[in-house]
Amino acid sequence: MSLKSRGWGGGDAATKNVVSRKWALFLCLGSFCAGMFFTSRMLNKTVSDLEVKLAAAGGVHESVYNGNPASGNLKTVNPSSKRKYFMVIGINTAFSSRKRRDSVRMTWMPQGEKGKKLEEEKGIVIRFVIGHSSTSGGILDKAIEAEELMHKDFMRLDHVEGYMELSAKTKAYFSTAVALWDAEFYVKVDDDVHVNLATLGMTLARHRMKPRVYIGCMKSGPVLARKGVRYHEPEYWKFGEVGNKYFRHATGQLYGISKDLATYISVNQHVLHKYANEDVSLGSWFIGLDVEHVDDRRLCCGTPPVLTNYVQIYLPAQIVSGRLRQATFALLHLIGDAAGYAGLLRGSWKFISAVAKTGMHYGAQASE
């Protein structure tokens, strides 16, 4: 009996062992299939989300191009005419910069019929670029809307204004501009810079045959790691050891890019990284592309210490804030043939272009 019992017992254990192995194999196979199923669903969802984002981006681009912008504040140009432009100049401005805008309007930015003629005959579009306030529809936005009714020279962006949001604003500007106007070049300039349109046009025209060109006053400043200083870079560690310099990029006051690069920004705006400084961000977007960097010193602003690069200009006596200002002489930098700071002089001044060989008289009071 004991042998049989042992025999039967051994057979029962062997049967259970075989069944256990079958169940283990089945469970492993089931787990694998379930894992593949859920992984596939997650991948499909990720791909689907990306497709939706791309479709949304393309839809916004298409809606703007077809005259149905996503933002109600965005003005459009009817693309049915297939009008080709030479360059679009976006003047970066803020809600508090009314005096600067008026200075630009009274100097180098043609108004009214002259502005329309510049667009139609020369293919040059000029607009002040601004988004909206954090409280959309508030007093700041209403002030811009009233100014727009008067001058009709704004490009409104679907963007919340803020000093720390300049990189995002730059992306929004190029994305909007390339959708509204089919131009060869897209230029960004600050509202405290006065531009010689003739010299800027000649500068860009030299590069019309280049598909991907990035033109500006190139620099490579230090990466500032210390908190509290101006132009501090929170992501300084990405640029190597402390004390390193940025890659070469154009200063933010004035630069231009070709249509292909503006289109690249528009298509990839959702994945382009934003650094603390706008000019660094723009340079980083092109660093891995086949782009020709053009360092043109005529697009530089500033006042280097070399006195031989200046010209003496007479400023007549004038009334400023109720007080008589005596006639003075000012030194105007000659390196910046295409641009000069509006804030350098507070009265009438003459901007001399060494390239164009002509003088441009500015009879406006410059910005604060």
C-alpha positions in Angstrom: 0.0 0.0 0.0 2.7 2.3 0.8 4.4 1.7 -2.6 1.1 2.4 -4.4 0.4 5.3 -2.3 3.9 6.7 -3.1 3.4 5.8 -6.7 0.1 7.4 -7.0 1.3 10.4 -5.0 4.4 10.8 -7.3 2.2 10.6 -10.4 -0.2 13.2 -9.0 2.7 15.6 -8.2 4.1 15.1 -11.7 0.7 15.9 -13.2 0.5 19.1 -11.1 4.0 20.1 -12.1 3.0 19.7 -15.8 -0.1 21.7 -15.3 1.8 24.4 -13.4 4.3 24.7 -16.3 1.4 25.1 -18.8 -0.2 27.8 -16.7 3.1 29.6 -16.2 3.7 29.5 -20.0 0.1 30.7 -20.6 0.5 33.5 -18.1 3.8 34.6 -19.6 2.3 34.6 -23.1 -0.7 36.4 -21.9 1.3 39.0 -20.1 3.5 39.5 -23.2 0.5 40.0 -25.4 -1.1 42.4 -22.9 2.1 44.4 -22.7 2.3 44.6 -26.4 -1.3 45.7 -26.6 -1.0 48.5 -24.1 2.4 49.6 -25.5 0.9 49.7 -29.0 -2.0 51.7 -27.7 0.3 54.2 -25.9 2.4 54.5 -29.0 -0.7 55.0 -31.1 -1.9 57.7 -28.7 1.5 59.4 -28.8 1.6 59.4 -32.5 -2.0 60.5 -32.6 -1.3 63.4 -30.3 1.7 64.5 -32.4 -0.5 64.2 -35.6 -3.2 66.4 -33.9 -0.6 69.0 -32.9 0.9 69.0 -36.4 -2.5 69.2 -37.9 -3.5 72.0 -35.6 -0.3 73.9 -36.4 -0.9 73.4 -40.1 -4.5 74.4 -39.6 -3.5 77.6 -37.9 -1.0 78.3 -40.6 -3.5 77.6 -43.3 -6.3 79.6 -41.7 -4.0 82.6 -41.3 -2.8 82.2 -44.9 -6.4 82.0 -46.2 -7.5 85.1 -44.3 -9.2 83.4 -41.4 -6.8 83.8 -38.5 -7.1 82.0 -35.2 -6.7 85.2 -33.3 -9.4 87.8 -33.8 -6.8 90.6 -33.4 -4.7 89.4 -36.3 -4.9 91.4 -39.5 -4.4 89.5 -42.7 -3.5 90.1 -46.3 -5.5 88.5 -49.1 -3.1 85.9 -50.5 -5.2 85.4 -53.7 -3.2 88.1 -55.4 0.0 86.0 -54.9 1.8 89.2 -54.2 5.6 88.7 -53.7 7.4 91.1 -51.3 11.0 91.9 -50.9 11.1 92.2 -47.1 8.9 92.4 -44.1 10.1 94.5 -41.2 8.7 93.8 -37.8 9.4 96.5 -35.2 9.3 95.0 -31.8 7.4 97.3 -29.4 5.7 97.4 -26.1 2.6 99.0 -24.6 4.6 101.7 -22.9 6.6 102.6 -26.0 4.2 105.1 -27.6 6.9 107.8 -27.8 9.3 105.5 -29.5 6.6 104.5 -32.1 5.8 108.1 -32.8 9.6 108.8 -33.3 9.8 105.9 -35.8 6.7 107.2 -37.6 8.1 110.7 -37.9 11.5 109.5 -39.2 12.0 106.3 -41.2 8.6 104.6 -41.3 6.4 106.0 -44.2 2.8 106.7 -43.2 -0.5 106.7 -45.1 -0.2 106.6 -48.9 3.6 106.7 -48.8 3.5 103.5 -46.8 1.2 101.8 -49.3 3.4 103.0 -52.1 6.4 101.5 -50.4 4.6 98.1 -50.2 3.3 98.2 -53.7 6.3 99.5 -55.6 9.3 98.4 -53.4 7.7 95.3 -51.8 8.7 96.5 -48.3 6.2 95.9 -45.5 6.7 97.6 -42.1 4.6 96.9 -39.0 4.9 97.4 -35.3 4.7 94.0 -33.6 2.9 93.5 -30.4 0.8 90.9 -28.6 -1.8 91.5 -25.9 -1.8 92.1 -22.2 -2.3 89.5 -19.5 -5.8 90.9 -19.1 -6.9 90.7 -22.7 -9.3 93.5 -23.6 -8.0 95.8 -20.8 -6.9 99.4 -21.0 -3.5 98.5 -22.5 -5.1 96.6 -25.4 -7.7 99.3 -26.0 -5.0 101.9 -26.2 -3.2 99.9 -28.9 -6.5 99.4 -30.7 -7.1 103.1 -30.8 -3.6 103.7 -32.0 -4.1 101.1 -34.7 -7.3 102.8 -35.9 -5.3 106.0 -36.3 -2.2 104.7 -38.0 -3.0 101.1 -39.2 0.6 100.0 -38.8 0.4 97.2 -36.3 0.8 93.4 -36.5 -1.1 91.9 -33.5 0.1 88.5 -32.2 -1.6 85.8 -30.3 1.0 86.3 -27.5 1.0 87.6 -24.0 3.5 90.5 -23.7 6.3 90.3 -21.1 10.0 91.0 -21.0 10.8 87.4 -20.2 8.7 86.3 -23.2 10.7 87.9 -26.0 11.8 84.5 -27.4 8.2 83.4 -27.6 7.3 86.7 -29.2 10.0 86.3 -31.8 8.7 82.8 -32.7 5.1 84.2 -33.0 6.3 87.1 -35.1 8.1 85.1 -37.7 5.4 82.5 -37.8 2.7 85.1 -38.3 4.7 87.2 -40.8 5.6 84.2 -43.1 1.9 83.3 -43.2 0.7 86.8 -44.0 3.3 87.9 -46.5 5.3 85.9 -49.1 8.6 87.7 -48.8 12.3 87.0 -49.5 13.4 88.3 -46.2 11.9 88.9 -42.7 13.6 91.5 -40.5 13.2 92.1 -36.8 14.2 95.5 -35.3 13.7 97.1 -31.9 11.6 100.3 -31.6 14.6 102.3 -30.3 16.5 101.8 -33.5 16.3 104.0 -36.6 16.8 102.2 -39.9 18.1 103.4 -43.2 15.8 101.5 -45.5 17.9 102.1 -48.6 21.1 100.7 -47.0 19.2 97.8 -45.4 17.6 96.9 -48.8 21.0 96.9 -50.5 22.5 94.8 -47.8 19.8 92.1 -48.1 19.7 92.3 -51.9 23.3 90.9 -52.0 22.0 87.7 -50.5 18.8 87.1 -52.6 20.2 83.9 -54.2 20.9 82.2 -50.9 18.1 79.9 -49.6 19.1 79.9 -45.9 20.8 83.1 -44.8 21.0 84.7 -41.3 22.2 88.3 -41.5 23.1 90.6 -38.6 25.8 92.1 -36.4 27.2 88.8 -35.1 28.6 88.6 -31.6 29.7 86.0 -29.1 29.3 87.3 -25.6 29.9 85.6 -22.2 27.4 83.2 -20.7 26.4 84.9 -17.4 25.9 82.3 -14.7 25.6 84.6 -11.7 22.0 85.3 -10.6 20.8 88.9 -10.4 22.9 90.3 -13.2 21.4 91.5 -16.4 21.2 88.9 -19.2 21.6 86.1 -16.6 21.4 82.7 -18.3 19.6 80.1 -16.1 20.7 77.3 -18.4 24.3 78.3 -18.4 25.4 74.8 -17.7 24.4 73.8 -21.2 27.2 75.9 -22.6 30.0 74.1 -20.9 32.3 75.4 -18.2 31.6 78.6 -16.3 33.1 81.5 -18.2 32.4 80.1 -21.7 30.9 82.2 -24.5 27.8 81.8 -26.5 27.9 80.5 -30.0 28.0 83.2 -32.7 24.6 84.9 -33.1 23.2 88.3 -34.3 22.5 91.0 -31.8 18.8 91.4 -31.1 18.5 95.1 -32.1 18.4 94.3 -35.9 18.7 91.2 -38.0 17.2 89.5 -41.0 16.5 85.9 -42.1 15.5 84.4 -45.4 12.1 82.9 -46.1 13.2 79.3 -45.7 14.4 80.0 -42.1 11.2 81.9 -41.2 9.2 79.0 -42.5 11.3 76.6 -40.5 10.5 78.6 -37.3 6.8 78.6 -38.2 6.6 74.8 -38.8 8.7 73.9 -35.7 7.7 76.7 -33.3 6.2 74.2 -30.8 9.5 72.3 -30.3 12.0 75.2 -30.6 13.7 75.8 -27.2 13.6 79.3 -25.6 16.6 80.6 -23.7 16.5 83.6 -21.4 17.8 85.9 -24.1 15.9 86.3 -27.4 19.0 86.7 -29.7 20.5 83.6 -28.2 17.3 81.7 -28.8 17.2 82.6 -32.4 20.8 81.7 -33.0 20.3 78.3 -31.3 17.4 77.5 -33.7 19.8 77.7 -36.6 22.9 76.2 -35.0 22.3 72.7 -36.4 21.1 73.7 -39.8 22.8 74.4 -43.1 22.6 78.1 -42.7 25.0 80.8 -43.9 25.8 83.3 -41.1 26.5 86.8 -42.5 28.3 89.2 -40.1 27.5 92.6 -41.6 28.8 95.5 -39.5 26.4 97.9 -41.1 23.7 96.3 -39.0 25.5 97.0 -35.8 24.2 99.5 -33.2 26.2 100.9 -30.3 29.0 103.3 -29.5 32.5 101.8 -29.6 35.2 104.0 -28.1 37.1 104.6 -31.4 36.6 108.3 -32.0 37.6 108.2 -35.6 34.4 106.2 -36.4 32.2 109.1 -35.5 30.9 112.3 -37.2 30.1 115.5 -35.3 26.5 116.7 -35.8 25.0 120.1 -34.8 21.9 120.1 -32.6 20.1 123.4 -32.6 18.7 125.0 -29.5 15.2 123.8 -28.6 12.6 123.8 -25.9 12.5 120.6 -23.9 10.1 120.1 -20.9 9.6 123.8 -20.7 13.3 124.7 -20.6 15.6 126.0 -23.2 18.2 123.5 -24.2 21.4 125.1 -25.6 22.7 124.2 -29.0 25.1 121.3 -28.8 27.2 118.9 -30.9 26.7 115.2 -30.8 28.8 112.3 -32.0 27.0 109.9 -34.3 28.4 106.5 -35.0 29.2 105.8 -38.6 29.7 102.0 -38.4 26.0 101.4 -38.1 25.2 102.5 -41.7 21.8 100.7 -41.7 20.8 101.4 -38.1 21.3 103.9 -35.3 19.8 104.1 -31.8 16.8 106.4 -31.6 17.7 107.2 -28.0 21.2 108.6 -28.9 19.8 112.0 -29.7 16.8 113.8 -28.3 16.4 116.4 -31.1 16.7 116.9 -34.8 19.6 114.9 -36.2 20.9 113.7 -39.5 21.7 110.1 -40.1 24.6 109.7 -42.6 24.9 106.5 -44.6 28.4 105.9 -45.8 27.1 103.3 -48.2 24.1 105.1 -49.7 26.2 108.4 -49.8 23.0 110.3 -48.8 21.8 111.9 -45.7 18.4 111.2 -44.0 17.0 114.0 -41.9 15.2 113.0 -38.8 13.1 115.9 -37.5 11.5 114.0 -34.6 12.2 114.0 -30.9 13.7 110.6 -30.1 12.2 108.2 -27.6 12.8 108.3 -23.9 
